[in-house]
Amino acid sequence: MTLRPLGSAEPVAGMPDGVLAWTTTRADGSFGMGSEEPVGEVMDRWARLQDGLAALRIERLATAHQIHGAVVEPHDGSWRGWLRLRGVDGHVTTTPGTALAVTIADCTPVFVAHPAGAIAALHAGWRGTAARIVEVGLDALAALGFPAEECVVHLGPSICGPCYEVGPEVLRAVSGLPATGKGHLDVREVLREQAWHRGVTRISVSPACTRCHTDRFFSHRGGDSGRQLGVIALQSS
C-alpha cells in the first residue's frame, strides 16, 4: 500500500504546504468493514496505514461509520491512534499530526484545506450532497476562524454523471426542482457549485470515475463491496 500520494494512490495536487491528501485505489486493497473479506486482511491494511502515518509524525487518525448524512465532527487532537466514530460523514481538525479519512466506492471524497493550518474530509453521496455537507464542513472551518473563501477544495474520484442514472426522487432531493423521470446526476458538479456559492474559488475535480475505471477503483454500482479511502493529513511542523 502506498501511503504518500504517489504510486498507485491518486494524489491531490494544489494542497497548501504541510497538507497531504490522496485517494487509495483497488491496488491498495479495500478498507471497507462490510465486505466478506477476512477481517484480518482488512485490519492489516488499517494497521499499515497507521504505521505509515506514524513515520510521517502523524499520530492520530479519525474515521467513522458513515450514514450518508451531513454530520461533521471537529477533532481537537486529544487522542492518539485510530479514532472511529459512528453516524458521522465528515471530519475537521486544526491539530497538526492528525489525519482524517472517509471511505468511498462511488460517493465523492471531498478534501478541504486552509493554508493557515486547517483541514476537512467529507463523504458526499447524493444524500450528503442534498443535505449540503460541503457547506456544513466549510461552516465548521469558518467557525474556527478559517473562512471558506480562503480554502482549497478538491473533489476526488467518484462516479461520473453519465454513469450515474438516478430516479426522480433523487433528482428532486439534490436539485430542489421538479422531476418526473429518471436522469443522470453529476454529484461532483453539484458539490462544486455549492462550494463556489459559499465563496470557494480554488476548486479542483478529479477526472477519474469509479464506475468507468473499475480496473483502478472499487465501484458500488459496479458490484464491488470494497472501499477506497480518501485521506487528508495535517503534518506536524
C-alpha positions, 0 to 999 in steps of 0.5 A, spaced: 500 500 500 502 506 498 501 511 503 504 518 500 500 520 494 504 517 489 504 510 486 498 507 485 494 512 490 491 518 486 494 524 489 491 531 490 495 536 487 494 544 489 494 542 497 497 548 501 504 546 504 504 541 510 497 538 507 497 531 504 491 528 501 490 522 496 485 517 494 487 509 495 485 505 489 483 497 488 491 496 488 491 498 495 486 493 497 479 495 500 478 498 507 471 497 507 468 493 514 462 490 510 465 486 505 466 478 506 473 479 506 477 476 512 477 481 517 484 480 518 486 482 511 482 488 512 485 490 519 492 489 516 491 494 511 488 499 517 494 497 521 499 499 515 496 505 514 497 507 521 504 505 521 505 509 515 502 515 518 506 514 524 513 515 520 510 521 517 509 524 525 502 523 524 499 520 530 492 520 530 487 518 525 479 519 525 474 515 521 467 513 522 461 509 520 458 513 515 450 514 514 450 518 508 448 524 512 451 531 513 454 530 520 461 533 521 465 532 527 471 537 529 477 533 532 481 537 537 487 532 537 486 529 544 487 522 542 492 518 539 491 512 534 485 510 530 479 514 532 472 511 529 466 514 530 459 512 528 453 516 524 458 521 522 460 523 514 465 528 515 471 530 519 475 537 521 481 538 525 486 544 526 491 539 530 497 538 526 499 530 526 492 528 525 489 525 519 482 524 517 479 519 512 472 517 509 471 511 505 468 511 498 466 506 492 462 511 488 460 517 493 465 523 492 471 524 497 471 531 498 478 534 501 478 541 504 484 545 506 486 552 509 493 554 508 493 557 515 493 550 518 486 547 517 483 541 514 476 537 512 474 530 509 467 529 507 463 523 504 458 526 499 453 521 496 447 524 493 444 524 500 450 528 503 450 532 497 442 534 498 443 535 505 449 540 503 455 537 507 460 541 503 457 547 506 456 544 513 464 542 513 466 549 510 461 552 516 465 548 521 472 551 518 469 558 518 467 557 525 474 556 527 476 562 524 478 559 517 473 562 512 471 558 506 473 563 501 480 562 503 480 554 502 482 549 497 477 544 495 478 538 491 473 533 489 476 526 488 474 520 484 467 518 484 462 516 479 461 520 473 454 523 471 453 519 465 454 513 469 450 515 474 442 514 472 438 516 478 430 516 479 426 522 480 426 522 487 433 523 487 433 528 482 428 532 486 432 531 493 439 534 490 436 539 485 430 542 489 426 542 482 421 538 479 422 531 476 418 526 473 423 521 470 429 518 471 436 522 469 443 522 470 446 526 476 453 529 476 454 529 484 461 532 483 458 538 479 453 539 484 458 539 490 462 544 486 457 549 485 455 549 492 462 550 494 463 556 489 456 559 492 459 559 499 465 563 496 470 557 494 474 559 488 480 554 488 476 548 486 479 542 483 475 535 480 478 529 479 477 526 472 477 519 474 470 515 475 469 509 479 464 506 475 468 507 468 475 505 471 473 499 475 480 496 473 483 502 478 477 503 483 472 499 487 465 501 484 458 500 488 454 500 482 459 496 479 458 490 484 464 491 488 463 491 496 470 494 497 472 501 499 477 506 497 479 511 502 480 518 501 485 521 506 487 528 508 493 529 513 495 535 517 503 534 518 506 536 524 511 542 523 
